[in-house]
Amino acid sequence: QVQLVESGGGLVQPGGSLRLSCKASGSIVSFNSMGWYRQAPGKQRELVAVIASGSTTNYADSVKGRFTISADNAKNTVYLQMNSLKPEDTAVYYCSCNVGSLLYRYDYWGQGTQVAVTS
């Protein structure tokens, strides 16, 4: 079983920055992809950013230009750098990885970390 351990969440003022970390128990280069998702109260979980093989990245429109996903393969860690934070970014942020092949794909999830953007 893949374990994902998140850290870096907290309370920050609008316009501030926060860096989330997600350390995996396995080699992240073997994963199909890793991503960050978030879920705000009363809303569905949504994709924030994803990084796949070849370092291909994709972002939700709402965070483009403000958030950056990156990976440190040597540390088996994925990061989410969040800049220019807005109150709308307040949510529980989850790290996820996708593993397996065509017929045996599986998603693992971290425990989630709270990000609160407020004055």
Secondary structure as GFF3:
##gff-version 3
##sequence-region A 1 119
A	DSSP	beta_strand	4	7	.	.	.	ID=ss1
A	DSSP	beta_strand	10	12	.	.	.	ID=ss2
A	DSSP	beta_strand	18	24	.	.	.	ID=ss3
A	DSSP	three_ten_helix	28	30	.	.	.	ID=ss4
A	DSSP	beta_strand	33	39	.	.	.	ID=ss5
A	DSSP	beta_strand	46	52	.	.	.	ID=ss6
A	DSSP	three_ten_helix	53	55	.	.	.	ID=ss7
A	DSSP	beta_strand	57	59	.	.	.	ID=ss8
A	DSSP	beta_strand	67	72	.	.	.	ID=ss9
A	DSSP	three_ten_helix	73	75	.	.	.	ID=ss10
A	DSSP	beta_strand	77	82	.	.	.	ID=ss11
A	DSSP	three_ten_helix	87	89	.	.	.	ID=ss12
A	DSSP	beta_strand	91	99	.	.	.	ID=ss13
A	DSSP	beta_strand	106	109	.	.	.	ID=ss14
A	DSSP	beta_strand	113	117	.	.	.	ID=ss15
###
